[in-house]
Amino acid sequence: MAGLELLLMGHGAGIKPGQDPKKEPRGPDGVLTAAGYLDAQAVGHYLAETLTSSFPDGCQVAVLYALPTSHLAEGKERGGWRRLGRKPGLSSSGEPEATAKVLARYLAEAGIRLTGPERWSARLPSPFLALTDESRRLLK
């Protein structure tokens, strides 16, 4: 059987500078909020449960986390963010990595072989990538 690929996107909510810890308490890792940490645990638990039941003979998972490149975060070449009057920011508090660590722990505890977590270094060939056979090959 050829290798299967699954791309999960998103990260748990993180602690922001000046955030009131009484309104949004920290999670046990000190990076994610308590709610963000619980969300990451839920995803890790559900993914581990799904993989172990779907692949009873075992599988291997690469846990990667992505940070936006600076030109994407600054909104260059992406008119949509300018029209909305806002733009994405670079994560400064480590939410993507912290979320990946929680997810990896659940997968490892379920006996799933894994690599990572490590930073994903793939780059899109264009910010406006049309889905064609060539673009799919570039993304892969």
Stockholm file with secondary structure:
# STOCKHOLM 1.0

chainA/1-140         MAGLELLLMGHGAGIKPGQDPKKEPRGPDGVLTAAGYLDAQAVGHYLAETLTSSFPDGCQVAVLYALPTSHLAEGKERGGWRRLGRKPGLSSSGEPEATAKVLARYLAEAGIRLTGPERWSARLPSPFLALTDESRRLLK
#=GR chainA/1-140 SS CCCCCCCCCCCCCBCCTTCCTTTSCBCTTSSBBHHHHHHHHHHHHHHHHHHHHHCTTCCEEEEEECCCCHHHHTTTTCHHHHHHTCCCCCCSSCHHHHHHHHHHHHHHHTTCEEEEEEECCCCCSCTTCCCCHHHHHHHC
#=GC SS_cons         CCCCCCCCCCCCCBCCTTCCTTTSCBCTTSSBBHHHHHHHHHHHHHHHHHHHHHCTTCCEEEEEECCCCHHHHTTTTCHHHHHHTCCCCCCSSCHHHHHHHHHHHHHHHTTCEEEEEEECCCCCSCTTCCCCHHHHHHHC
//
